Amino acid sequence: MTVDRQHDSAAYEFGCTKHLHFLEAVRKDLWAFGRRFPAPQGGSYCLDTLGNPVPAQGIHTWITSRMVHVYALGEVAGHQGSEGLVDCALAGLTGMLHDDEHGGWYSSINAEGTPQADKVCYTHAFVMLAATSATLTCHAGTRDVLDESVDVFMERFWDDDEGLAVDTWNDDFTQLDTYRGLNANMHTVEAFLALADVLHQEEWRERARRIVARVLPWAESNHWRIPEHFNNDWEALLEFNDDRRDDQFKPYGATPGHGIEWSRLIAQYALSSMSIADTTRRHLIASATNLFNRAVLDGWASAEGKHPGLSYTTDWEGATVVGDRMHWTLAEGVNAAATLYTATGDERYAQWYQCFWNYIDEFVVDHIHGSWFHQLDARNTVIGTVWPGKPDLYHALQATFIPQLSPALSVLPALKSQQKEMSCK
């Protein structure tokens, strides 16, 4: 797990003062890069490699929601201008991205102003996350967005019998697609844990537990490689999208980055829940480490002659399918390694943490134009076949905060709690 680069190792060492300064510099760069996202009508444009808005790509609800979240973090952290940027993104969620006739939120609005005609769980999970963040930072009218997003999600997407979320409806919620997916459920866990922390309502943490309880047996029975795609009876579709192996949201095979991301969320649940026994907590942490260990064993290119990095996807035996490196997988690697190191004290996770940041700083951070390159090929050359431009700050920005906050809380409540403690000293 080494990257051949001569650096001051303290710049990437978990918890040390020099590393904290490094994280601060990275996050300030990200906030500065993203500041031009606002669309005049509200919401977030995608950004190109230079940080310029790209109106031709339309306005996406999930990107808009993420911008609410990352600039709410900026607001709590005291970053100048963040409060106004939260309002700009929120204007999209309360305006054109919202379906005033049928309820819920469109996935996107194209450049001509036409909405995408479906309602997607993944999108609505991020609306809930955005609404919790803006509620915690006390933006006017946000509680109405939070209440509606929760109501729509529970009525349309949450399947209480299964303890899982369904995936995609048509625009008026009259036809439910037969596809079921774990990516949307992963971000549902994230949103439910945030709801529990912001609203102080433990039923949301219990719903997160129910999702985790379904996912772990699927992972364990597949040697800790998580099946991503299912039919409406929740039968795994292991060959799904074999003809579109690098799909942006539904790639073929196992996704090591998702195994890593699940490991962090499962550990967060285990550390946050006061209602589970210590033996259950230990079992969940052990499962989280199994997911992380499998993901890096399969995905990290460390053999002699290979270029370092984490592959996008593998097959069910762990062989690389798509060797491209996506920026979000490295950010989640940072978050998971930090969380597991805190939870276990195992030095291996501190070493992985340092390895990931070393790689990110060398290959992923754009030191000239700002932000992070979103996609590299297996030789670490920047490409844009799956992720053109740099539309997303969410994964990268969280990677600068989660390692220095309590792993038992969602990132924004944890940051606000830390700021409060510091102000009282």
Steps between C-alpha positions, in 0.01 A plus 500: 500500500772747407516782252848588375521865590738689724285708737507613857302207636353716777290682240286185470534355849169451677442753776830688491507881492661525158232274355221710651646805324514296178130407534408864557684607185330229292152593618553873441606420145187292446265770630674762284476280191128433540382853565379557142245217505179705550254502211302827469172313547630316807687173538841389389655490158763235439853642487769434242866431568566870563201555728286670237126418497373284215132594440474249212518214752185620674436524873515176699319457831765275653779745414290788630432312824869425543582869454255586779683252719859602423435871541301436818823343625672818385250711687557313827877512446487878447584503130407841359220492241377151580169612649393675179605202289282270711207729425577490125494120499189486718320725251528215251351245742208729584464618140531336161638165622192440710194337341215720621237279336593148611737571787863403543794617295596452138837337442606793283388781276664519159635814335162565337321482836344156449502269805630143483188288524577276796527516878810331637582377851865606470391857426250513785754363749722796418210744533449366853871541574499855364190587699650370827814705436312820418266444795795467734638828367161666544420608143153643459235264367726198509293311753219487244742340251614255765146404596391447140811308405446265793130459424563426131782260578303305757188482284664424165844350555514331839380137497438429866433132440843454341691749711643642178429780254365450149669682215311680223145621433358676197426871533154470658582204728263261320757249372789354699799362311592139577867588554627514858844633588734526796665828399176683579466302822854593603421870471169435674700369798704820489187716493325298775801533731505874435128522577557312826780738600325823398146420614604290801257230388641150540248339266716623211803321640289187533401523134868535411566186704237308304670584170839399638352173626390412145823604330750319720378142425511576126856627538620214718357235268693664213836504685431860610446622145164679510244421229376834368198411285179308574159424354174589673516180710843606626679226312853605407567569131872430489527547122302825488644756256759257366467698177555837677777416741604855587150641552509819709253379762436129426830342394540128443648283775626598843602858577788513752424866570151406613636224723719764660214751531270239653774411750512857626122536527464165679771600746327836552174323578673259739678779685191722517236254617445485873238225470722214379701260711878523508525162327282630216709814475820297476344277234399801293847655527652167398266487200600854407867402509425195283338722239791744502763228492334320208463825306866598526620144442302484177516859388833651600769457235816419694667223299839575346468684173146621564405862544357574846133576543164345580318331213139598431360147470594133527332172411371260764842339537669833565661548158499854362223577251530879471841619614417872490539689827209719616571785740214408730641155575819654640306752706293220649819305560626788713174516695476126560866458595473782754176361643632144528826617653307692765267204559764227515837661571646275232803675345424347160219750456725793591741372235222476241388849595847637433527299178171635365587863574843458346338369181229768499751781536722363224242393241150623586532857628525750215772728639469740207127560448357378830268224624561130423518322168191278495630213288841356413579193292700200623824687426382804701445716194207740535199401286128588498307211347290434811546826695558799272604820673497549877133531599523348846660632821313277743729196532822701495377765744376242750840330485652816646260497797404144595853398609513774765144459634316248714433190285181437699325805356407611151750751369309828542361429850850383597656820368243718674556312826876544467462872432278537805750320721783721373302818565439392861870453578 
